[in-house]
């Protein structure tokens, strides 16, 4: 007997119970709950389950001797607080984040270049990372009437996947599967549409290695290739939580860290140049609030190959996407 469908239903039922509880919680209680859960994950669970060794290694790569061990532990703890708070904010956002209310929630920093890019008539690739509240940052564009194809990995549980698809499409966007959705992405770009993607995942041994916090990290070439092929502007954005006291809803700063025009990169090294620029922009954004970055991801998992191997590699093309 295949128990997987039953397990999926049970997981979904448990998730709906969590959603119902979180949606009813007042802001101050959610903050306290996030701190409590973060303490359990960071201080009670075994290190291999909390993934602290991975986060610690990443922080050493990123900040080296600038940070003490206490700095690293404090940052990872705050990262868990941020992630738990973000889960509640995602659950509550359908009833709190609307066109008439977003100004109470979001403040904008250096956002004019982004607005100009979105209204330029050219295609746009909106890039972010596992940083801040990336879901809310994308939702804002839907509220403004700029629907996008949102590229994300499909969840193994089909019921959970459908819930997140409904959530992401509730503001007018369209979900595109990271795996198997490549043709839909191209079709959307051909029609003049825009894509929203996360650009901070390890691309494997065939990615282009560019510096991320001073250390080479394998990065997908596909974004630069798509930008060049479809004359699409690349906008690197972020949405970070701001300190608030006594507010009924968390405030976020949403900003545009960079706009990259492929027309300015036409030489043989264009793919690397564009990839370096958007990676550097994401790094600058993360430095604004490093505790809101997902440090438990193995960003530097892949290592550069020998020059000989790299010379015979024709690249991964645009067929591999990030999500």
LOVEXNU-543195 format. One line per 2 residues: their letters; for each residue x, y, z of C-alpha. Coordinates in steps of 0.001 Angstrom, whole numbers, padded with zeros to 6 digits. Example, Ala and Ser with C-alpha at 12.3 -4.5 7.8 and 13.67 -1.06 7.14 Angstrom:
// LOVEXNU-543195
as> 012300:-004500:007800  013670:-001060:007140
END
This chain:
// LOVEXNU-543195
xx> 000000:000000:000000  001269:003448:-000909
xx> 001158:005580:002258  002457:008718:000579
xx> -000963:010283:-000264  -002132:009698:003315
xx> 001045:011233:004698  000650:014244:002412
xx> -002917:014769:003625  -001829:014487:007255
xx> 000984:016996:006695  -001406:019378:005000
xx> -003946:019091:007811  -001221:019864:010367
xx> -000122:022810:008244  -003672:024182:008073
xx> -003889:023989:011867  -000674:026016:012118
xx> -002056:028507:009595  -005276:028915:011578
xx> -003393:029550:014828  -000813:031912:013314
xx> -003447:033903:011446  -005227:034640:014730
xx> -002139:035638:016725  -001528:039294:017615
xx> 001764:040838:016530  003439:040900:019953
xx> 002652:037261:020597  004064:036190:017232
xx> 007311:037975:018086  007551:036118:021399
xx> 006698:032819:019722  009395:033356:017071
xx> 012014:033984:019761  010909:030895:021664
xx> 011077:028636:018616  014445:030111:017643
xx> 015809:029320:021094  014681:025697:020745
xx> 016241:025311:017294  019455:027157:018115
xx> 020158:026095:021700  018244:022839:022266
xx> 018368:020839:019040  021586:019009:018145
xx> 023907:021073:015958  023428:018775:012954
xx> 019665:019396:013056  019936:023145:013561
xx> 022611:023229:010839  024706:025587:012904
xx> 028012:024130:011600  026962:025019:008024
xx> 025874:028524:009021  029058:029045:011040
xx> 031248:027979:008111  029365:030341:005790
xx> 029717:033271:008195  033452:032620:008546
xx> 033756:032683:004748  031716:035873:004544
xx> 033111:037923:007435  036283:036131:008521
xx> 038013:037534:011593  035807:040627:011597
xx> 033297:038627:013637  033785:036761:016893
xx> 032181:033419:017638  029626:035274:019753
xx> 028768:037435:016728  028176:034332:014636
xx> 025987:032644:017242  023947:035788:017735
xx> 023467:036206:013980  022317:032615:013459
xx> 019877:032896:016376  018453:036108:014894
xx> 018234:034380:011513  015919:031747:013019
xx> 013842:034457:014699  013533:036197:011347
xx> 012493:033016:009524  009816:032126:012077
xx> 008462:035666:011987  008446:035554:008205
xx> 006324:032395:008198  003670:034153:010287
xx> 003847:037272:008106  003283:035172:004979
xx> 000263:033523:006582  -001209:036850:007705
xx> -000374:038897:004609  -003481:037967:002523
xx> -005656:039858:005020  -003154:042593:005921
xx> -001258:043428:002741  -003468:045191:000204
xx> -003236:048045:-002257  -004843:050394:000266
xx> -002690:049265:003231  000795:048553:001914
xx> 002081:052061:002701  001615:051332:006410
xx> 003772:048264:006007  006400:049150:003408
xx> 008771:052069:003073  010810:052482:-000099
xx> 014515:053226:-000457  016106:054185:-003793
xx> 013132:052628:-005569  012845:055042:-008495
xx> 015263:053079:-010752  013115:049999:-010238
xx> 009918:051851:-011141  011594:053253:-014247
xx> 012729:049773:-015272  009245:048298:-014775
xx> 007649:051058:-016875  010358:051145:-019565
xx> 008548:048800:-021923  011418:046315:-021751
xx> 011352:042884:-020162  012555:042691:-016564
xx> 014202:039924:-014545  013542:040745:-010882
xx> 016244:039047:-008824  016480:038516:-005097
xx> 017869:035995:-002678  016823:034005:000361
xx> 017008:037259:002232  014517:039388:004118
xx> 010897:038648:003218  011345:037831:-000449
xx> 007712:036701:-000755  006368:040081:000349
xx> 008801:041917:-001900  007388:040110:-004937
xx> 003777:040536:-003782  004135:044345:-003875
xx> 004666:044268:-007649  001498:042251:-008096
xx> -000465:044798:-006069  000893:047534:-008330
xx> -000311:045747:-011454  003029:044311:-012617
xx> 002317:040561:-012837  005323:038283:-013197
xx> 006199:034689:-013693  007488:033640:-010268
xx> 009980:030792:-010614  010091:028426:-007634
xx> 010740:024778:-006874  007609:022661:-006599
xx> 007053:021176:-003147  006938:017403:-002783
xx> 003578:017609:-001010  001030:018543:-003724
xx> -001421:020019:-001204  001216:022313:000273
xx> 002398:023188:-003223  -001160:024189:-004216
xx> -001478:026366:-001084  001704:028293:-001874
xx> 000707:028578:-005521  -002620:030151:-004519
xx> -000786:032473:-002142  001708:033651:-004763
xx> -000920:034013:-007480  -003377:035891:-005242
xx> -001682:039186:-006171  -001761:038494:-009901
xx> 001478:036602:-010458  001840:033255:-012193
xx> 003752:030361:-010685  006338:028673:-012898
xx> 008031:025459:-011854  011793:025672:-011526
xx> 012035:022113:-012817  010193:021487:-016062
xx> 008892:025016:-016500  011649:026283:-018786
xx> 009462:026415:-021911  006855:028452:-020034
xx> 009542:030907:-018931  010742:031403:-022489
xx> 007196:031764:-023774  006490:034432:-021156
xx> 009635:036368:-022097  008813:036089:-025811
xx> 005453:037714:-025085  007199:040570:-023288
xx> 006516:039320:-019762  008706:039576:-016668
xx> 010234:036941:-014400  010997:036937:-010671
xx> 013710:034572:-009472  016073:033921:-006578
xx> 019710:034047:-007648  021706:032823:-004652
xx> 021731:029048:-005039  024738:026879:-005806
xx> 024855:026167:-009551  027078:023107:-009379
xx> 030480:022524:-010975  029408:023943:-014362
xx> 028283:027321:-013055  030313:030485:-013474
xx> 032373:031209:-010371  032125:034801:-009194
xx> 033019:036304:-005837  030313:036314:-003182
xx> 031577:037876:000052  035106:037570:-001322
xx> 034960:033827:-002061  034213:032284:-005489
xx> 030693:030827:-005558  029166:028796:-008382
xx> 026416:030935:-009914  023934:030203:-012706
xx> 024804:031676:-016110  021232:031354:-017293
xx> 020079:034690:-015887  022758:036622:-017752
xx> 022089:034608:-020917  018349:035314:-020738
xx> 019015:038992:-020095  021236:039207:-023157
xx> 018989:037137:-025429  015755:038962:-024562
xx> 017229:042424:-023894  015839:042197:-020363
xx> 016818:044598:-017616  017968:042926:-014405
xx> 016633:044497:-011210  018147:043337:-007911
xx> 015798:044118:-005048  015340:043401:-001362
xx> 012749:043674:001422  014202:043784:004931
xx> 012386:044008:008250  012774:047284:010133
xx> 012865:047536:013944  009399:048363:015287
xx> 007878:048733:018726  004229:048259:019525
xx> 003178:048118:015873  000303:045897:014770
xx> 002284:044871:011678  005968:044665:010905
xx> 007410:047386:008686  009756:046580:005844
xx> 012220:048573:003824  011963:047628:000154
xx> 014735:048821:-002085  016383:048529:-005468
xx> 020035:047650:-005074  020932:047700:-008775
xx> 019556:047858:-012306  021748:046083:-014847
xx> 021297:046841:-018544  022592:044061:-020844
xx> 023124:046626:-023604  026134:047851:-021656
xx> 027746:044391:-021773  028265:043235:-025340
xx> 031749:041738:-025297  032851:038122:-025032
xx> 032899:038415:-021242  029340:039761:-020971
xx> 027896:036737:-019148  030523:036885:-016421
xx> 030248:040660:-016070  026472:040569:-015626
xx> 026667:037633:-013215  029287:039443:-011144
xx> 027204:042619:-011025  024000:041019:-009767
xx> 025916:038861:-007270  027720:041913:-005912
xx> 024402:043764:-005656  022864:040923:-003646
xx> 025892:040912:-001343  025513:044650:-000691
xx> 021865:044137:000184  022652:041273:002586
xx> 025244:043387:004389  022409:045742:005360
xx> 020857:043030:007561  022975:039841:007602
xx> 020756:038251:010264  017955:038109:007669
xx> 019897:035926:005229  019476:032145:005014
xx> 022983:031178:006120  022211:027464:006469
xx> 022221:027064:002671  025499:025645:001266
xx> 026186:028588:-001036  029850:027650:-001530
xx> 029250:023921:-001926  030824:023631:-005390
xx> 034493:024320:-005969  036087:025722:-009162
xx> 037465:023136:-011542  040913:023285:-013070
xx> 041541:025821:-015814  041832:022989:-018308
xx> 038395:021647:-017400  036886:025113:-017449
xx> 038349:025819:-020902  036494:022863:-022429
xx> 033173:023746:-020804  030686:025411:-023132
xx> 028497:026513:-020221  025160:025457:-018910
xx> 023224:027608:-021378  019918:029124:-020481
xx> 018341:025762:-019844  019156:025742:-016138
xx> 017268:028194:-013973  017402:029266:-010383
x> 014376:029507:-008140
END
